[in-house]
Amino acid sequence: QVQLVESGGGLVQPGGSLRLSCAASGFTFRNYAMSWYRQAPGKERELVAIITSTGSSTNYADSVEGRFTISRDNAKNTVYLQMNSLNAEDTAVYYCHAAFRLYDHWGQGTQVTVSS
């Protein structure tokens, strides 16, 4: 069955870094555009970063541009989100998302908390 399993979340101090991973299985990963979304308490889910199926192109939300980097390894069926210079506004549940034509899949989410 289709699975997207996020990992790497946790508690980090302001200014710190985290690297999220999302391991995919059950579908042809290399065909799918991959993205990271996040949802903070009381807020709507928002797109953070997206990467094309080949990894040739990426795009970021203005709020994370220059601080976050999305990447993928199609040999490992994994997408990553490197997060640097974290601040309290980055606190949220981070979700991995896969999309290809009419198909899309979500992970269960991983909590990121930025606090001193």
N, CA and C atoms as an extended XYZ file, in Angstrom:
348
Properties=species:S:1:pos:R:3:atomname:S:1:resname:S:1:resid:I:1 pbc="F F F"
N         0.825       -1.184        0.000 N   GLN     1
C         0.000        0.000        0.000 CA  GLN     1
C         0.875        1.256        0.000 C   GLN     1
N         0.248        2.358       -0.368 N   VAL     2
C         0.971        3.619       -0.426 CA  VAL     2
C         1.310        4.093        0.984 C   VAL     2
N         2.574        4.488        1.149 N   GLN     3
C         2.999        5.046        2.427 CA  GLN     3
C         3.954        6.208        2.209 C   GLN     3
N         3.751        7.246        2.991 N   LEU     4
C         4.693        8.352        3.109 CA  LEU     4
C         4.963        8.500        4.591 C   LEU     4
N         6.209        8.271        4.977 N   VAL     5
C         6.556        8.280        6.393 CA  VAL     5
C         7.570        9.381        6.656 C   VAL     5
N         7.116       10.403        7.372 N   GLU     6
C         7.999       11.512        7.717 CA  GLU     6
C         8.778       11.206        8.988 C   GLU     6
N         9.957       11.798        9.073 N   SER     7
C        10.779       11.676       10.267 CA  SER     7
C        11.678       12.897       10.362 C   SER     7
N        12.286       13.083       11.539 N   GLY     8
C        13.239       14.163       11.724 CA  GLY     8
C        12.720       15.365       12.471 C   GLY     8
N        11.438       15.376       12.794 N   GLY     9
C        10.897       16.483       13.553 CA  GLY     9
C        11.356       16.446       14.997 C   GLY     9
N        11.021       17.513       15.725 N   GLY    10
C        11.398       17.563       17.134 CA  GLY    10
C        11.421       18.982       17.649 C   GLY    10
N        12.058       19.143       18.806 N   LEU    11
C        12.184       20.439       19.458 CA  LEU    11
C        13.558       21.019       19.138 C   LEU    11
N        13.578       22.276       18.713 N   VAL    12
C        14.828       22.940       18.370 CA  VAL    12
C        14.772       24.376       18.846 C   VAL    12
N        15.907       24.915       19.211 N   GLN    13
C        15.964       26.300       19.656 CA  GLN    13
C        15.917       27.259       18.473 C   GLN    13
N        15.462       28.463       18.705 N   PRO    14
C        15.474       29.471       17.627 CA  PRO    14
C        16.873       29.628       17.055 C   PRO    14
N        16.945       29.709       15.727 N   GLY    15
C        18.224       29.779       15.045 CA  GLY    15
C        18.800       28.430       14.686 C   GLY    15
N        18.207       27.377       15.184 N   GLY    16
C        18.713       26.033       14.936 CA  GLY    16
C        18.255       25.465       13.603 C   GLY    16
N        18.639       24.218       13.381 N   SER    17
C        18.349       23.539       12.122 CA  SER    17
C        17.746       22.158       12.378 C   SER    17
N        16.964       21.718       11.429 N   LEU    18
C        16.441       20.357       11.407 CA  LEU    18
C        16.399       19.886        9.969 C   LEU    18
N        16.493       18.573        9.797 N   ARG    19
C        16.327       17.985        8.470 CA  ARG    19
C        15.214       16.953        8.540 C   ARG    19
N        14.155       17.215        7.797 N   LEU    20
C        13.046       16.271        7.709 CA  LEU    20
C        13.275       15.325        6.537 C   LEU    20
N        12.828       14.099        6.724 N   SER    21
C        12.865       13.102        5.659 CA  SER    21
C        11.473       12.532        5.458 C   SER    21
N        11.203       12.114        4.244 N   CYS    22
C         9.922       11.466        3.927 CA  CYS    22
C        10.235       10.273        3.033 C   CYS    22
N        10.037        9.091        3.564 N   ALA    23
C        10.292        7.861        2.830 CA  ALA    23
C         8.997        7.368        2.189 C   ALA    23
N         9.059        7.147        0.889 N   ALA    24
C         7.874        6.764        0.124 CA  ALA    24
C         7.931        5.303       -0.276 C   ALA    24
N         6.763        4.681       -0.349 N   SER    25
C         6.661        3.312       -0.833 CA  SER    25
C         5.262        3.070       -1.372 C   SER    25
N         5.150        2.052       -2.231 N   GLY    26
C         3.837        1.674       -2.739 CA  GLY    26
C         3.409        2.407       -3.997 C   GLY    26
N         4.256        3.269       -4.531 N   PHE    27
C         3.955        3.946       -5.795 CA  PHE    27
C         5.271        4.311       -6.479 C   PHE    27
N         5.172        4.735       -7.736 N   THR    28
C         6.368        5.042       -8.520 CA  THR    28
C         6.845        6.451       -8.186 C   THR    28
N         7.703        6.503       -7.205 N   PHE    29
C         8.128        7.772       -6.622 CA  PHE    29
C         8.681        8.737       -7.672 C   PHE    29
N         9.456        8.228       -8.599 N   ARG    30
C        10.156        9.109       -9.545 CA  ARG    30
C         9.197        9.849      -10.478 C   ARG    30
N         7.949        9.433      -10.534 N   ASN    31
C         6.958       10.103      -11.374 CA  ASN    31
C         6.288       11.287      -10.689 C   ASN    31
N         6.442       11.358       -9.388 N   TYR    32
C         5.652       12.282       -8.592 CA  TYR    32
C         6.418       13.545       -8.234 C   TYR    32
N         5.753       14.685       -8.376 N   ALA    33
C         6.232       15.888       -7.732 CA  ALA    33
C         6.021       15.730       -6.231 C   ALA    33
N         6.988       16.203       -5.471 N   MET    34
C         6.917       16.062       -4.013 CA  MET    34
C         6.923       17.435       -3.353 C   MET    34
N         6.230       17.539       -2.283 N   SER    35
C         6.171       18.816       -1.593 CA  SER    35
C         6.077       18.608       -0.089 C   SER    35
N         6.368       19.676        0.619 N   TRP    36
C         6.191       19.740        2.065 CA  TRP    36
C         5.167       20.836        2.352 C   TRP    36
N         4.214       20.491        3.194 N   TYR    37
C         3.244       21.425        3.712 CA  TYR    37
C         3.437       21.514        5.229 C   TYR    37
N         2.853       22.533        5.810 N   ARG    38
C         2.840       22.617        7.268 CA  ARG    38
C         1.524       23.226        7.730 C   ARG    38
N         1.179       22.871        8.960 N   GLN    39
C        -0.039       23.409        9.567 CA  GLN    39
C         0.239       23.747       11.010 C   GLN    39
N         0.125       25.014       11.317 N   ALA    40
C         0.290       25.483       12.689 CA  ALA    40
C        -1.066       25.472       13.383 C   ALA    40
N        -1.082       25.419       14.714 N   PRO    41
C        -2.355       25.404       15.442 CA  PRO    41
C        -3.231       26.596       15.076 C   PRO    41
N        -4.475       26.320       14.727 N   GLY    42
C        -5.420       27.378       14.404 CA  GLY    42
C        -5.252       27.985       13.033 C   GLY    42
N        -4.354       27.430       12.233 N   LYS    43
C        -4.112       27.969       10.899 CA  LYS    43
C        -4.366       26.906        9.840 C   LYS    43
N        -4.530       27.371        8.600 N   GLU    44
C        -4.719       26.457        7.499 CA  GLU    44
C        -3.382       25.828        7.092 C   GLU    44
N        -3.490       24.674        6.468 N   ARG    45
C        -2.293       24.021        5.953 CA  ARG    45
C        -1.747       24.857        4.791 C   ARG    45
N        -0.440       25.043        4.777 N   GLU    46
C         0.169       25.865        3.735 CA  GLU    46
C         1.328       25.128        3.069 C   GLU    46
N         1.510       25.433        1.788 N   LEU    47
C         2.612       24.849        1.036 CA  LEU    47
C         3.918       25.522        1.448 C   LEU    47
N         4.907       24.711        1.751 N   VAL    48
C         6.216       25.217        2.158 CA  VAL    48
C         7.208       25.162        0.998 C   VAL    48
N         7.282       23.993        0.347 N   ALA    49
C         8.260       23.817       -0.724 CA  ALA    49
C         7.798       22.694       -1.631 C   ALA    49
N         8.205       22.769       -2.892 N   ILE    50
C         7.837       21.746       -3.863 CA  ILE    50
C         9.024       21.475       -4.777 C   ILE    50
N         9.137       20.226       -5.201 N   ILE    51
C        10.224       19.827       -6.098 CA  ILE    51
C         9.635       18.945       -7.195 C   ILE    51
N        10.090       19.147       -8.422 N   THR    52
C         9.579       18.367       -9.534 CA  THR    52
C        10.054       16.918       -9.448 C   THR    52
N         9.480       16.084      -10.300 N   SER    53
C         9.758       14.647      -10.234 CA  SER    53
C        11.238       14.327      -10.440 C   SER    53
N        11.906       15.105      -11.287 N   THR    54
C        13.329       14.867      -11.545 CA  THR    54
C        14.238       15.631      -10.596 C   THR    54
N        13.661       16.550       -9.843 N   GLY    55
C        14.462       17.387       -8.959 CA  GLY    55
C        15.068       18.592       -9.645 C   GLY    55
N        14.676       18.837      -10.886 N   SER    56
C        15.294       19.913      -11.657 CA  SER    56
C        14.791       21.295      -11.272 C   SER    56
N        13.661       21.345      -10.613 N   SER    57
C        13.084       22.640      -10.255 CA  SER    57
C        12.470       22.584       -8.868 C   SER    57
N        12.619       23.673       -8.142 N   THR    58
C        12.041       23.792       -6.808 CA  THR    58
C        11.368       25.150       -6.661 C   THR    58
N        10.490       25.222       -5.680 N   ASN    59
C         9.824       26.486       -5.389 CA  ASN    59
C         9.512       26.529       -3.902 C   ASN    59
N         9.506       27.743       -3.347 N   TYR    60
C         9.353       27.887       -1.905 CA  TYR    60
C         8.353       28.975       -1.557 C   TYR    60
N         7.736       28.817       -0.396 N   ALA    61
C         6.939       29.892        0.154 CA  ALA    61
C         7.869       31.047        0.513 C   ALA    61
N         7.344       32.263        0.392 N   ASP    62
C         8.165       33.442        0.683 CA  ASP    62
C         8.726       33.387        2.104 C   ASP    62
N         7.957       32.828        3.025 N   SER    63
C         8.342       32.825        4.434 CA  SER    63
C         9.546       31.938        4.730 C   SER    63
N         9.875       31.014        3.818 N   VAL    64
C        10.999       30.103        4.061 CA  VAL    64
C        12.097       30.242        3.031 C   VAL    64
N        11.864       31.036        2.002 N   GLU    65
C        12.863       31.217        0.934 CA  GLU    65
C        14.212       31.628        1.525 C   GLU    65
N        15.261       30.935        1.124 N   GLY    66
C        16.599       31.238        1.623 CA  GLY    66
C        16.961       30.537        2.915 C   GLY    66
N        15.987       29.947        3.585 N   ARG    67
C        16.262       29.234        4.843 CA  ARG    67
C        16.044       27.720        4.704 C   ARG    67
N        15.080       27.331        3.889 N   PHE    68
C        14.742       25.923        3.706 CA  PHE    68
C        15.194       25.457        2.327 C   PHE    68
N        15.550       24.185        2.251 N   THR    69
C        15.934       23.576        0.980 CA  THR    69
C        15.266       22.217        0.844 C   THR    69
N        14.538       22.037       -0.242 N   ILE    70
C        13.931       20.750       -0.532 CA  ILE    70
C        14.814       20.006       -1.527 C   ILE    70
N        14.934       18.699       -1.334 N   SER    71
C        15.714       17.879       -2.246 CA  SER    71
C        15.115       16.477       -2.256 C   SER    71
N        15.558       15.671       -3.201 N   ARG    72
C        15.037       14.312       -3.288 CA  ARG    72
C        16.112       13.375       -3.803 C   ARG    72
N        15.946       12.114       -3.443 N   ASP    73
C        16.815       11.048       -3.925 CA  ASP    73
C        15.903        9.980       -4.499 C   ASP    73
N        15.784        9.947       -5.798 N   ASN    74
C        14.857        9.001       -6.419 CA  ASN    74
C        15.333        7.551       -6.283 C   ASN    74
N        16.619        7.356       -6.062 N   ALA    75
C        17.120        6.001       -5.836 CA  ALA    75
C        16.694        5.468       -4.470 C   ALA    75
N        16.470        6.381       -3.535 N   LYS    76
C        16.071        5.992       -2.180 CA  LYS    76
C        14.595        6.251       -1.904 C   LYS    76
N        13.871        6.752       -2.908 N   ASN    77
C        12.443        7.067       -2.731 CA  ASN    77
C        12.219        7.972       -1.525 C   ASN    77
N        13.032        8.988       -1.427 N   THR    78
C        12.982        9.851       -0.256 CA  THR    78
C        13.086       11.319       -0.676 C   THR    78
N        12.316       12.139        0.018 N   VAL    79
C        12.404       13.586       -0.152 CA  VAL    79
C        12.802       14.189        1.189 C   VAL    79
N        13.550       15.280        1.122 N   TYR    80
C        14.084       15.905        2.322 CA  TYR    80
C        13.676       17.371        2.396 C   TYR    80
N        13.702       17.893        3.607 N   LEU    81
C        13.540       19.322        3.811 CA  LEU    81
C        14.572       19.751        4.846 C   LEU    81
N        15.585       20.461        4.372 N   GLN    82
C        16.581       21.024        5.269 CA  GLN    82
C        16.085       22.385        5.719 C   GLN    82
N        15.979       22.561        7.030 N   MET    83
C        15.433       23.794        7.594 CA  MET    83
C        16.496       24.453        8.461 C   MET    83
N        16.888       25.646        8.081 N   ASN    84
C        17.889       26.402        8.826 CA  ASN    84
C        17.288       27.697        9.358 C   ASN    84
N        17.983       28.290       10.303 N   SER    85
C        17.552       29.566       10.892 CA  SER    85
C        16.090       29.512       11.321 C   SER    85
N        15.740       28.477       12.027 N   LEU    86
C        14.347       28.278       12.432 CA  LEU    86
C        13.925       29.321       13.456 C   LEU    86
N        12.676       29.711       13.383 N   ASN    87
C        12.103       30.632       14.355 CA  ASN    87
C        10.751       30.112       14.819 C   ASN    87
N        10.184       30.781       15.784 N   ALA    88
C         8.946       30.299       16.409 CA  ALA    88
C         7.807       30.162       15.391 C   ALA    88
N         7.819       30.995       14.379 N   GLU    89
C         6.754       30.945       13.364 CA  GLU    89
C         6.833       29.692       12.498 C   GLU    89
N         7.930       28.958       12.589 N   ASP    90
C         8.055       27.704       11.845 CA  ASP    90
C         7.456       26.521       12.608 C   ASP    90
N         7.024       26.737       13.838 N   THR    91
C         6.415       25.669       14.615 CA  THR    91
C         5.124       25.204       13.952 C   THR    91
N         5.054       23.921       13.658 N   ALA    92
C         3.899       23.370       12.954 CA  ALA    92
C         4.075       21.861       12.816 C   ALA    92
N         3.012       21.219       12.365 N   VAL    93
C         3.131       19.847       11.893 CA  VAL    93
C         3.476       19.910       10.405 C   VAL    93
N         4.508       19.196       10.018 N   TYR    94
C         4.990       19.212        8.635 CA  TYR    94
C         4.560       17.919        7.953 C   TYR    94
N         3.959       18.075        6.783 N   TYR    95
C         3.433       16.943        6.033 CA  TYR    95
C         4.147       16.815        4.691 C   TYR    95
N         4.380       15.587        4.323 N   CYS    96
C         4.915       15.250        3.017 CA  CYS    96
C         3.741       14.967        2.074 C   CYS    96
N         3.862       15.411        0.826 N   HIS    97
C         2.777       15.224       -0.145 CA  HIS    97
C         3.367       14.811       -1.487 C   HIS    97
N         2.701       13.854       -2.136 N   ALA    98
C         3.108       13.381       -3.461 CA  ALA    98
C         1.968       13.615       -4.435 C   ALA    98
N         2.291       14.107       -5.638 N   ALA    99
C         1.248       14.396       -6.629 CA  ALA    99
C         1.707       13.998       -8.022 C   ALA    99
N         0.816       13.354       -8.741 N   PHE   100
C         1.069       12.945      -10.133 CA  PHE   100
C        -0.265       12.816      -10.829 C   PHE   100
N        -0.500       13.678      -11.788 N   ARG   101
C        -1.762       13.689      -12.538 CA  ARG   101
C        -2.925       13.747      -11.543 C   ARG   101
N        -3.805       12.753      -11.537 N   LEU   102
C        -4.984       12.782      -10.661 CA  LEU   102
C        -4.727       12.145       -9.305 C   LEU   102
N        -3.516       11.703       -9.079 N   TYR   103
C        -3.211       10.974       -7.855 CA  TYR   103
C        -2.463       11.858       -6.868 C   TYR   103
N        -2.762       11.729       -5.618 N   ASP   104
C        -1.957       12.384       -4.595 CA  ASP   104
C        -2.035       11.608       -3.296 C   ASP   104
N        -0.984       11.740       -2.506 N   HIS   105
C        -0.854       11.003       -1.256 CA  HIS   105
C        -0.276       11.922       -0.183 C   HIS   105
N        -0.684       11.674        1.064 N   TRP   106
C        -0.206       12.457        2.203 CA  TRP   106
C         0.460       11.556        3.231 C   TRP   106
N         1.461       12.123        3.891 N   GLY   107
C         2.024       11.468        5.056 CA  GLY   107
C         1.225       11.825        6.304 C   GLY   107
N         1.642       11.244        7.425 N   GLN   108
C         0.902       11.443        8.670 CA  GLN   108
C         1.364       12.687        9.417 C   GLN   108
N         2.489       13.253        9.013 N   GLY   109
C         2.972       14.478        9.624 CA  GLY   109
C         4.005       14.246       10.705 C   GLY   109
N         4.865       15.248       10.888 N   THR   110
C         5.855       15.226       11.955 CA  THR   110
C         5.895       16.610       12.595 C   THR   110
N         5.927       16.628       13.913 N   GLN   111
C         5.857       17.891       14.650 CA  GLN   111
C         7.229       18.554       14.698 C   GLN   111
N         7.242       19.832       14.382 N   VAL   112
C         8.433       20.665       14.557 CA  VAL   112
C         8.072       21.789       15.520 C   VAL   112
N         8.820       21.883       16.600 N   THR   113
C         8.583       22.920       17.599 CA  THR   113
C         9.865       23.723       17.782 C   THR   113
N         9.750       25.028       17.578 N   VAL   114
C        10.897       25.918       17.738 CA  VAL   114
C        10.652       26.753       18.994 C   VAL   114
N        11.480       26.504       19.996 N   SER   115
C        11.281       27.169       21.285 CA  SER   115
C        12.563       27.131       22.091 C   SER   115
N        12.741       28.165       22.892 N   SER   116
C        13.892       28.190       23.788 CA  SER   116
C        13.534       27.633       25.162 C   SER   116
